[in-house]
């Protein structure tokens, strides 16, 4: 963990050469709860090695306040704004082994941010929720939504399941089966591409 009050980390490519004065920081945590950092608002950087054990994975951040940029082995993966929403990056055809994850987090505020710099809101900073690495199969569920509709007597319900199913090996046919309590309740054959709703 390194503070970047001068905002020079990107220009100096800290994602390729992390500063030697780095200190340890728990993740998940808020850096403002660390001694001496209560009033620090701005950019800070995190770096650690991660062990990738699957050729295809999903790197998920459950929350980083407020703006984050992510690199893996010096390669830019993307960014996200919004400290209380999760975001993820699909890692495909990865080399199995140790990789370097670097994250820049910025909790600065001005008249363009939510909350703004004049809001009555304390702007915590940091990777405040878990970071997870999920192994992906050739076919995987990228998201799912379950809803229901109660009967008029409230003694039964219709359940609706919508899943986005993705394929990492190109377009192909896949049989999708939904089981409940050990019983098959729905089955559908779909053509999978990058992402399909079922």
N, C-alpha and C positions, 0 to 999 in steps of 0.2 A: 504494500500500500504506500502510495506517495501522493502528497498534495501537489497541486499544480497551480498555485496562485497566479503565476505569471502567464499561464495559458500557453506554454511553449511545447508541451508534450507531443502534440501532433506534428508540429513543424520539425521537432528533433527526432521524430519517429520512435517514441518510447515503446511502441508496439513491436519494434525490432531490437531495441537495446534499452532494457528497463534500467532506470537509475539505480546506482549502487546504494543509495541512502534509504532504500525501501525498509519499511517496518512491517511487522505482522498485524493483520486486522482480521477479526472474526467475520465470517460470512455464514449466515445472514447477520447483519447488524447495521446500526446507524452510526456513522463515524462521529456524529456530534455527541454521542454518549461516551466517547473515549476522552480521557483526561487531556486537556489542552486543546480540544477540537470543538468545544461547545459552540463557539461563534464562527466556525469555519464554513463559509459559503463559497462555492466555486467548483472547480474541477479537481477530481482526485482519480488516481489510477490504481487498478488492481492487476496482479499477475500471479498465475500459478500454473503448475504442470497438471495435466489431466491424462488419465490412462484411457485411451479409446480402445475398446475391446471388440467392436463390431465395425464392419466396413460401412454400414449405414446407421446413422444415429440422429437423434433430435436433441439439440442443446437448448434447454428451456430455462428461462429466467422468470421466476414468479413475481419479481418486482425489483426495480432499481429507481431510486429517486434522484432526479426527475427525468434526466435525459441520459441515455447510455449509447455508447458506440462499442462494438465488439470486434476483436481480431483473433484469429487462430493461426499460430505460426507466422505471424506478421501479415496474413492475408485478411483483408477487411471483409467481415461477414454482413454488417449492416448496423442500423441504429434503431432506437425506439424512444418515443417521448410519452411519458405517463407513468408515474411511479407506482400506481396501484393496479396496473394491468400487466398480465404476463405477455411474454414474447418469446419466440423460438427461432432457431436456425436449423435447417435440414443439412446434415453433413453426409455427403454421399461419396462412395468409392475412396474412403479414407484408408490410410496406411495404419495397420494395427500397431499400437504402442503409445509412447509418451509424446504429448503435444503441449504447446504453450498457449494458454488462454490469457488474453489481455483485454481488460475492460476499462473504458473511461466513463466516469459518471460525473454529471454536472448538476448541482442543485441551485444554480444561480437563478435569480428572478428579476424580471423587469416588467415593463408595461405590456409585453407580448406573451408572457408566460401565464400558466394557470397553476397555482394562484399567482397573482401579480405581486410586484414588490411592495405594494401598499396594502395588501390584504392582511387581515389579522390572522396570520397563519404562520406557524413555525416551519421553516423549510429544512426538514431533516435531509441528510444526504447519505447515500451508500447503497449497497446491494442489500436491501432490507428483507428479502425473502429468499427461499431456497433456490439454488441453481442445480438442475438435474440433467443427467445425460441418459437418454432413453435409447436402447438398441431398437432398430427398425428391421422388420422382415421385408421380404420383397413386396408384400402386400400388407398395409397397415391402416388402422383407423386414425385419421388426422384430427377429426373432431366428431362429437356426438351430441345430440340434443334429444332429451326425453320429455314429453309433456303428456297430459292426460285430460280426459273429459269425464266428469262424474255423471252417473245416471240421475234421473229426476228424484229417485228415492235415496240417492247416495249410498246404495248398497252394492254397486258395481262401477267399474270404470273402463273406458276405452283408453288404451295406452298407445301413443304415437312415438316412434323412434325414427330419427333421421340421423344418418351417419355419413360422413364424407370419407370414402375409402380411396386410398392412393396406391399406385403401383410404381415401383422403382425400376421395373424391367420392361417398360414399354406397354403398348396396348395388348390386351389379352382378355379372354373370357374368364370369369371367376364366379363360382357358386357362393352366394352369401346366405347363411342360415342364422336365424334368430331363435335361440332356445330360452325357455323360461321354466324354472323349476324342473329341469331335466327333460322337458318336452319341447319338440320343435313346434314353433307357432307361426313361423313365416320363412319362406325360402324364395330366392330370386337369383337369376343369372344375369350378370351385368358385364358390359365391356368396360374394362378398366383402362384409363389413361393416367394422366398426372393426378387428377382428383375428380371423383364422381360422387354424386349424392345418391343415396339408396333410401 
